[in-house]
Amino acid sequence: MKIKQSIEKIPGGLMVVPLMLGAALNTIDQMHLPFIMEGLKSLGVSPTADGHYEFLRIGGFSQQLFKDGALVLIALFLFCAGSQMNFRVGGTALKKGVLLTSSKYLTGLAIGLLFGYLFDPMSGLFGLSTVAIIAAMTNGNGGMFAALTSQYGNRSDVGAVAVLSLNDGPFFTLMSLGLLGSQFPIISFIAVLLPILIGMLLGNLDSDIREFLKPGEILPVPFFAFALGAGMNFATFFNLEVLAAGLTLGFLTTGLTALTGILIFKAFREKSFIAPVSEASTAGNAVGTPAAIAAAAAVAANAGMMTEAEAAAYAGIVNIATAQISISTLTTAILCPIVVILVDKWQRKRGIDGKQEQGNSTFVETGEESIAK
């Protein structure tokens, strides 16, 4: 059976399919069907606090991995992702990476600010929260970017992914919430960033460690996706407001981040716009950001820098924000390649070949691939 191949045919499949499976099983679990509970009781499963029997809460390693393990698995993912961040990039690639990261982040922050000002920042238009907006719009799909720029762009476009990897994880969202008035103590930032920083340090000190940890960029993803899904109910996904919010988020991400990226590239006299359009997506790992933000808020509340009510508000939007970001991931995974193809055709009609570097280029080796310098 080609299960993995089938899953990978779905946009963001390694993230979305396990998340949906977890949500489906949790939905059944929360129905507390009598025949299932009787079967669990006969096996000696302990009841929950409210007296029910649930197959996702049978204790032991199973519950720790499939129900309660999301934060640990996300931390492992961030550690491994950090180990792959390489700053030895060429001049042109570095320039493009900085431009893309800055334009994408500032666009997401601006839209988050606007929605937070016009609507309730925790549950605004269609239930969209500032957390969901910034998490989805500032965190691009690095794998999709690399694939699209490899096919339609040039080597310095591909090399920009080394800088774009900085937006992996919840750091930019956490920083944005700080700018928007939420008071997170320094320890909250350290607690979120430490796995990334330690991974980055080890990966850059020892190429063997980098290579050893490389599978960790992918391997934990379906596991923490399932655990996140196991905290959701399918009724959330079929809620029209959640669906509308996710689709809105997807169209905003592709449309606005592509547009601002193109304008920034044009201002810096770049002729090809393949790179900014290729970055106009929502990363699958962004679905873990709301849970990470809620964990940071709990730290802030314990430190007395945030009220218990505010921390509870962040915890309360985790499920709905995760669902919205999941829908945005699927939406942008479809929209982004289409827009790249259209931009490539538009450029070629004007004599611009996205595969060609501007001027002369020399190349330096970074790991196994060459990037422009």
C-alpha positions in Angstrom: 0.0 0.0 0.0 1.3 3.5 -0.9 -0.2 5.3 2.1 2.5 7.9 2.4 2.4 8.7 -1.4 -1.4 9.1 -1.2 -1.2 11.4 1.7 1.5 13.5 0.1 -0.7 14.1 -2.9 -2.9 16.2 -0.7 -1.7 19.8 -0.1 0.0 19.9 3.3 -1.0 16.2 3.6 1.5 15.1 6.2 0.1 17.9 8.5 -3.5 18.0 7.5 -4.4 14.3 7.2 -3.2 13.3 10.7 -4.8 16.4 12.1 -8.1 15.5 10.5 -7.8 11.9 11.7 -7.1 13.0 15.2 -10.1 15.4 15.1 -12.4 12.6 13.7 -11.4 10.1 16.4 -11.8 12.8 19.1 -15.2 13.7 17.7 -16.3 10.0 18.1 -14.6 9.9 21.5 -16.5 12.9 22.7 -19.9 11.4 21.7 -19.4 8.9 24.6 -21.2 6.2 22.7 -22.4 3.5 25.2 -21.0 0.5 23.4 -17.5 2.1 23.1 -17.5 3.1 26.8 -18.7 -0.3 27.9 -15.9 -1.9 25.9 -13.3 0.4 27.4 -14.7 -0.2 30.9 -14.4 -3.9 30.5 -10.7 -3.5 29.5 -10.1 -1.7 32.8 -9.8 1.9 31.5 -10.1 4.5 34.2 -12.9 7.0 33.9 -12.3 10.7 33.2 -13.1 13.3 35.8 -16.7 13.6 34.5 -17.2 9.8 34.6 -16.8 9.0 31.0 -14.5 6.4 29.3 -12.5 7.6 26.3 -10.2 5.6 24.0 -7.9 8.6 23.6 -7.5 8.8 27.4 -6.5 5.2 28.3 -3.3 6.4 30.0 0.3 5.3 29.5 2.4 5.9 26.4 -0.7 5.9 24.1 -2.3 8.9 25.8 1.0 10.7 26.1 1.7 10.3 22.4 -1.7 10.6 20.7 -3.6 12.9 23.1 -1.3 14.9 25.4 2.0 15.0 23.5 1.5 18.0 21.1 3.7 20.5 22.9 6.7 18.1 23.4 6.5 17.1 19.8 6.3 20.7 18.6 9.4 21.5 20.7 11.3 18.5 19.1 10.3 19.8 15.7 11.5 23.3 16.5 14.8 22.0 17.8 15.4 20.0 14.6 14.2 22.8 12.4 16.7 25.2 14.1 19.5 22.8 13.3 18.9 23.2 9.6 19.1 27.1 9.7 22.3 28.0 7.9 23.4 31.6 7.6 26.3 31.0 5.2 24.3 32.3 2.3 25.5 34.3 -0.7 24.9 38.0 -1.0 22.0 37.9 -3.5 20.4 35.0 -1.7 20.8 36.9 1.7 19.3 40.0 0.2 16.3 38.2 -1.2 15.8 36.3 2.0 15.8 39.4 4.1 13.4 41.2 1.7 11.0 38.2 1.7 11.1 37.7 5.4 10.6 41.4 6.2 7.8 41.9 3.7 5.9 38.8 4.8 6.2 39.6 8.4 5.3 43.2 8.1 2.3 42.3 6.0 1.0 39.8 8.5 1.6 42.2 11.4 -0.2 45.0 9.5 -3.3 42.9 8.8 -3.2 41.6 12.4 -3.1 45.2 13.7 -5.9 46.2 11.4 -8.2 43.3 12.3 -7.3 43.8 16.0 -8.3 47.5 15.7 -11.5 47.0 13.7 -12.7 43.8 15.5 -12.2 41.8 18.6 -8.6 40.6 18.6 -9.6 37.3 20.1 -12.6 36.6 17.9 -13.1 39.1 15.2 -14.6 38.8 11.7 -15.6 35.2 11.1 -14.0 34.4 14.5 -10.5 35.3 13.2 -8.1 36.1 16.0 -4.9 38.2 15.8 -3.0 35.1 16.7 -4.4 33.1 13.7 -3.8 36.0 11.3 -0.2 36.6 12.2 0.7 33.0 12.6 -0.8 32.1 9.1 0.4 35.1 7.2 4.0 35.4 8.5 4.9 31.7 8.3 5.5 30.5 4.8 5.7 26.9 3.5 9.5 26.5 3.0 9.1 23.2 1.2 6.7 24.7 -1.3 9.0 27.8 -1.7 12.0 25.6 -2.4 10.0 23.4 -4.9 8.5 26.4 -6.8 11.7 28.4 -6.9 13.7 25.3 -8.1 11.3 24.9 -11.0 10.5 28.5 -11.9 13.2 30.6 -10.1 17.0 30.9 -10.0 19.6 29.7 -7.5 19.6 32.9 -5.4 15.8 32.5 -5.1 16.3 29.0 -3.8 19.1 30.1 -1.5 16.8 32.6 0.2 15.1 29.7 2.0 18.0 29.7 4.4 16.9 33.1 5.8 13.2 32.3 5.4 13.6 29.4 7.8 13.8 32.1 10.5 10.0 32.4 10.4 9.5 28.7 11.3 7.7 28.4 14.6 5.9 30.9 16.9 8.6 33.5 17.5 7.4 36.2 15.1 3.8 35.7 16.3 4.9 36.0 19.9 7.0 39.1 19.1 4.0 40.7 17.3 1.6 40.1 20.3 4.2 41.8 22.5 4.1 44.8 20.1 0.3 44.7 20.2 0.3 45.1 24.0 0.3 41.6 25.5 3.0 41.5 28.1 5.2 38.5 27.8 8.2 38.3 30.1 11.7 37.6 28.6 11.5 34.1 29.9 8.5 33.4 27.6 10.6 34.3 24.6 13.5 32.3 25.9 11.2 29.3 26.6 9.9 29.3 23.1 13.2 30.1 21.3 15.6 27.9 23.3 14.9 24.7 21.4 15.4 26.6 18.1 18.6 28.3 19.3 20.2 25.2 20.7 19.4 23.3 17.5 20.8 26.2 15.4 24.0 26.3 17.4 24.6 22.5 17.2 23.7 22.3 13.5 26.1 25.1 12.6 28.9 23.7 14.8 28.7 20.2 13.5 27.5 19.2 10.0 27.1 15.6 11.2 24.6 16.8 13.9 22.8 18.8 11.2 22.5 15.8 9.0 21.4 13.6 12.0 18.6 16.0 13.0 17.4 16.7 9.4 14.7 14.0 9.5 13.3 15.8 12.6 12.0 18.6 10.3 9.4 16.1 9.0 9.2 13.1 11.3 7.4 14.8 14.3 4.9 16.7 12.1 2.2 14.0 11.6 2.5 13.1 15.3 2.0 16.5 16.7 -0.6 17.2 14.1 -2.6 14.1 15.3 -2.2 15.2 18.9 -3.5 18.7 18.0 -6.4 17.2 16.1 -7.2 15.0 19.2 -8.0 18.2 21.0 -10.5 19.3 18.3 -14.1 18.4 17.4 -15.1 18.0 13.8 -18.0 20.3 14.5 -15.4 23.1 14.5 -14.4 22.3 10.9 -17.9 22.1 9.7 -18.7 25.4 11.3 -19.4 27.9 8.5 -17.6 30.7 10.3 -14.5 28.6 10.8 -14.5 27.6 7.1 -15.1 31.2 6.0 -12.3 32.4 8.3 -9.9 29.9 7.0 -10.6 30.6 3.4 -10.4 34.4 4.1 -7.1 33.8 5.8 -5.8 31.8 2.8 -6.8 34.4 0.2 -5.4 37.2 2.3 -2.1 35.3 2.7 -1.6 34.6 -1.0 -2.9 37.8 -2.3 -1.4 40.4 0.1 1.9 38.8 0.9 2.5 38.2 -2.8 1.6 41.8 -3.6 3.8 43.3 -0.9 6.7 41.0 -1.8 6.5 42.0 -5.5 6.4 45.7 -4.6 9.4 45.3 -2.3 11.3 43.4 -5.0 10.4 46.0 -7.5 11.7 48.8 -5.2 15.0 47.0 -4.9 15.2 46.6 -8.7 14.7 42.8 -8.9 13.2 41.9 -12.3 11.8 38.4 -11.5 9.0 38.1 -9.0 8.9 34.3 -8.7 10.4 34.3 -5.2 7.9 36.6 -3.4 4.9 34.8 -5.0 6.4 31.4 -4.1 6.5 32.6 -0.4 2.8 33.6 -0.4 1.6 30.5 1.5 0.8 29.3 5.0 3.2 26.7 6.4 1.7 23.5 7.7 3.7 23.9 10.9 2.0 27.2 11.6 -0.9 25.1 13.1 1.2 24.5 16.1 1.7 28.2 16.8 -1.6 28.8 18.7 -0.7 26.0 21.2 2.8 27.4 21.6 1.4 30.9 22.2 -1.0 29.6 24.8 1.9 27.9 26.6 3.9 31.2 26.6 0.8 33.0 27.9 0.6 30.5 30.8 4.3 31.3 31.6 3.5 35.0 31.5 0.5 34.6 33.8 2.6 32.6 36.3 5.2 35.4 36.2 2.5 38.0 37.0 3.0 39.9 33.7 -0.4 38.8 32.3 -3.7 38.2 34.0 -5.1 34.7 34.3 -8.1 35.9 32.2 -5.9 37.0 29.3 -3.9 33.7 29.5 -7.2 31.8 29.5 -8.3 33.7 26.5 -5.2 32.6 24.5 -5.8 29.0 25.6 -9.5 29.3 24.6 -8.7 30.1 21.0 -6.2 27.4 20.4 -8.6 24.9 18.8 -10.5 27.3 16.6 -7.3 29.1 15.5 -5.6 25.8 14.7 -8.6 24.8 12.5 -8.6 28.2 10.7 -4.8 28.0 10.0 -5.3 24.4 8.8 -7.8 25.6 6.2 -5.5 28.4 5.2 -2.7 25.9 4.7 -4.8 23.9 2.3 -6.1 27.0 0.5 -2.7 28.5 -0.1 -1.2 25.2 -1.1 -3.6 25.3 -4.0 -3.5 29.0 -4.7 0.2 29.7 -4.5 1.4 27.3 -7.3 -1.3 28.7 -9.6 -0.2 32.3 -9.0 3.5 31.3 -9.5 2.6 29.7 -12.9 0.6 32.8 -13.9 3.4 35.2 -12.9 6.0 33.1 -14.7 3.9 33.3 -17.9 3.4 37.0 -17.5 7.1 37.6 -17.0 8.1 35.5 -20.0 5.8 37.5 -22.3 7.9 40.5 -21.2 11.2 38.8 -21.9 12.0 38.0 -18.2 13.2 34.5 -17.5 12.9 33.8 -13.8 15.5 31.1 -14.0 18.2 33.5 -15.0 20.3 35.4 -12.4 20.6 39.1 -12.8 24.2 39.9 -13.8 27.1 37.5 -13.1 26.8 35.0 -10.2 29.4 32.9 -8.4 28.4 30.1 -6.2 29.3 28.8 -2.8 28.4 25.4 -1.4 26.1 25.2 1.5 25.5 21.6 2.6 24.6 19.6 -0.4 23.3 22.4 -2.7 24.7 25.5 -4.3 23.3 28.9 -3.7 24.0 32.2 -5.3 26.6 34.6 -4.0 
